[in-house]
Amino acid sequence: MHSTTCLIASSSTNSVEAIRSKVQSWLCQQNIVLFTRLALCHSFLAKIPCIHLLDVMMDETSLLLALFPIICNLFGSITETPDRYLAARTLALWTSVAKECSTANISLTEALHPDGKIMSDLLQFVWTLWEDPVNGIRHQCQSIFMDIIATYKVLDSSTSEKYLLSLLECLLHMKNSTRGKYTLLTLLSRHINVHDLLRLNPGLPQELMEAMGHQALACHAGELWSQLVKLHWSVSVTCENWQKIWIETLVMALSSKSTLARQHIIQHCLVSVFECDEHCLSHIEECLTHLEGSEESKMTTLLTCLRVAKTACKDFKIEEKFSAVLLTAMHHGDEQVQLSMLGLICESRRTTELPHPSALSLVLQFLHLNGSTQSTGFRYDIVTCIRKLLRRIRDGWYALLKLSENEHELQTYKGFLKNLMIQQFQALQPLSAFQRREISLLILNVMQETFTYDSVQTPSKMFVFTEAVTIPCLHCLVFTLLDSYSANKSAALNIILKFPKAHVTLQDDTFKMFVERFFELVRSPKATDCSSAAYLLKCFNFHDGSRFNSLLLEIVCNHRKLDKRMQLTITDESSISIIRILLEILQWQLVEAETSLIKASISAPMYGVIQSIHAALENIDLR
């Protein structure tokens, strides 16, 4: 073993005869285990220069040719996975060395003839082990196959086409369930005319679409599909034949295959079509009109193609060319189709890419049309899409601000945001449906979250949510605190509390009206009224607590016909003051309850007062 190591280390300086004698002595040893023999074969191929591998003769044949049957016999004798992987690597290394030396020796050239035993054994190795469960062994098979093709093209370029076509026919006759079939075809298709391949197997595009339904085959078949599509496009004289072979097959598969197959087609096949011809969408739309099937399925397929085209094609303005399709999808009866249309407009892989101006009006139309949807999940999906759109506008705005000549474009997006905000505030009217009020409040929350900045860093031309909100809009938010649904009241309060304290200022008569309403609600026996009172308390206690307490104290005294001077004193801490007033009201209600529980349950239920006290305590640090 030590002498063999020395041989490998000094092979570049040893004479041919010295190498031959040492290798001969090594081959005659019987006590070397199989793995060691294999490792030494690999070492010889890696370390001994090609000239010595060809010049050293072993029984009238070169060392390179003598090693081939040894490696093959060792491969057939081992069973352990690490040993088999090393054998596959060694055989791949032998093929690579033989390719480099193929033109340097006549005997090697004859041995590497396609009809010879070596090439047959190598191909048999590829055919047999391509389905091996070890991924590394399959990768070595790929390397061997590539070297076989390259070797023959170097040795005999005049007849290489005929030989490659014979390999092609052999691969095409393999079972469709063989993973290696599609990967080897991908390797081989780079060296042959794609027209010859389609002539030998005209149904290959349909076969590849069938393979998309199998998890193990999809990625291999998709790689072959993408390469053939691009090769055929590069040699096609007209696009009609190319579209007929690839586009129509793709559209039929997308419209008829299973969900798994559709996912694989979108992932592995669709992008390559648009990379070749970004204008093929018109042909796809035309193909869909002639196919049988539901309108929902056709529209879903078309929207899927539009989404992939938008991703694959640079500067593809979908809103300009397919506005009619988007409008049709917007009015479609299926919610998933409508959501796909909205996502197509709002989403982009480039986060700073501003949406096309024509898309902005579509968004407003969509919200007006679908704001009252009954599906909770659909409403939240809409808000998710709007959030992505608003973030794109915000992030793209910074890039746009650097270009002073784009003042008009800046105004376009600022106008859209104002219109969107106004649309949502209009939906908060008392007669609007709960669903419409909910989605509007969610969108307003997203707008406030997205377009609220640090005042020091806010550019003057940016849209700022708190500055855009008018007094009437604030009134709408405060009135929403009286909503019947707690989720809407919570969303409205969340928006109000994020405004600067000085911003939420109501006129005296309006403010007094809300305080009187609070006094009525806090004494109401209805749970929703008590909840509304607590939300009103949180709102005014945060923005104008002292003013609220003074008016409430006045209303309480007038109601009980008491002298103000004998009543509570307003303290500096508004939360403490309101709690003192509420405790006074609670005391009156306890007195009424002691007199008559029946009357107290109607006029003095105590529940609203206790809930409001709990709301006021949330603003006090009790530590």
C-alpha positions, 0 to 999 in steps of 0.5 A: 500500500505504501509503495502504491502511494509513493507511485502516485505521488511520484508518477510525474517523475517516474519513467514509464517502465517504473510505473508499469512494473509498480502497477503490475505488482499492485494488480497481482496482489490478492489481499487488497479489499475491494474499496481500496482497489477502487480508491487506488483506481480513482487515484491513478486516474486523478494523479497520473498524467494522460501521457503516462496512462496511454504509454504504460502498457499492461498486457499489450494495452494501455493502462487507461484501457486496462483500468476500465474492466477493473473498475466495471468488475469492482462496481459489480462486486460492491453493495454498500452505498458509499462504495457504489458512489465511489465506483460511479465517480471513478467511472465518470472520471475514467470517461472524462480522462478518455475524452481528453485523451481520445485523439492522442492514441489510435488504439484508444480511438478505436476502443471508443468507437460507438459500436465498441464494447466500452461505449456499449458498457458505458451506455448500459451503465447509464441506462441501468443506474439512472433510476438509482435511489442515490442522487449522487450516482444519478449525477455521475450518470449524467456526467458520463452521458455528456462525456460520451456525446462530447467524445464521439463529436470529437472523434467523428464529427461527420457521422456524429449526427447519425449516432446522436439520432440513434441515441435519441431514438433509444431514449424516446422508446424508454418508458415515460415513468423513467426520470432519467429519460427527460434529463438525458433528452435535455442533455442530448437536445443541445446537440441535435436539431429540434426539428428532428426530435419533433419529427421522431416524436410529434407527441413529445409536448403532450407527453411532457404535459402528462409528466407534470402530474407526477411529482418525481417527473415534473422538474425533469420534464419541465427542464426539457420543456423549457429547453425545447421551447427556446430551441424551437423558437430560435430556429422557427421561421414563423411563430404560427407553427411554434405556437401550435406545438407549444402554446396550444398544448400548454393551454389545453393542459392548464385547462384540463389537468389536475391541480398538481399538474397545473401547479407544476406547469405554472412553475416549470413550463409557463415562464419559458413560453413568455421568455420567448414570446411575450406577445403570445398572450393574445394567442392564449386568449384566442385558444381559450375561447375555442376550448370547451369548459366553464367560463370560470376555468377559462378565466382562471387560466387566463389570469394565471398566464397574465400573472406569470407573463407580468413576472417573466416579461420586463416592462409588461403593462398588463393594465394597458393591453388587457384592461377588458379581461381585468374588468370581466374578471372583476365582475365575475361571479367567482370570488377566487377569480375576482381575488386573482384579478386584484392580486394581479394588479396589486402584487409585484416582485419589484417592491418599488415598482409603482402600479400603472395609473390605469390600475388605480381606477380598477382598484377603486372600482373593485372596492366599490363592487366587492366591499359588501361581500359576505365572505370574511376570508375574502374581505381579509384577502382583499385587505392583504392585496391593498396592503401590498399595493400601498407599500409599493406606492410608498416605496416607489414614491421615494424613488420617484421623488428623486426625479423632479420632472415627475411632479405630475406622476406624484400628483396622480398617486397622491390623488389616488390615495386621497380618493381611496381614503374618501371612499372608505370614509364614505362607507362608514355612513350609518346605513352602510352594511357591517361588512362594508364598514369593516373592510373600510376600517381595515383599509384605513388602518393599513393606510394609517400604518403605511403613510405615517412617518417620523415628522423629521424625515417626512418629505414635503411631497409625501402623502401623510394620512393624518394630514389628509384626514378632514374634520368631517372624516374624524366625525365619521370615525367617532360616530363609528364608536357607536357601531353595533359591532365591537370589531368595528369600534375597536378598529375605529378607536385604533385609528383615532388613538394614533392621531396627534392629540391636538388634531382631534378637536371637535366643536363645542356643540358636537363635543357636547352632543357626544358627551350627552350620548355617552351619559345615555349609553353608560346607563343603558341596559343594552350590552352594545350601548355599554360597549360604545360608552367605553369606547367613547370614554377611551377616545375622549379621555385620550384626546381631551380628557379635562374638557370631557370631564367638565361637560360630563360633570355638568350633565350629571349635576343637571340630571340629578339637580344638584349644586356643582359646588357640592359635587366632585372636584376636577383633578389634574389627572383626567382618568382619576376624575372620570373614575370619580364621576363614574363612581358617583353614578354607580352609587346612585344606581346602587341606591336605586337597586336597593329600592327596586331591582326590577326598576334598577335593571331597566334604568340603573343596570350598573353594567355600563358604568362598571365597563367604563370604569374598567376602560378608564383604569386601563390608562392608569399605572397602578404600580 
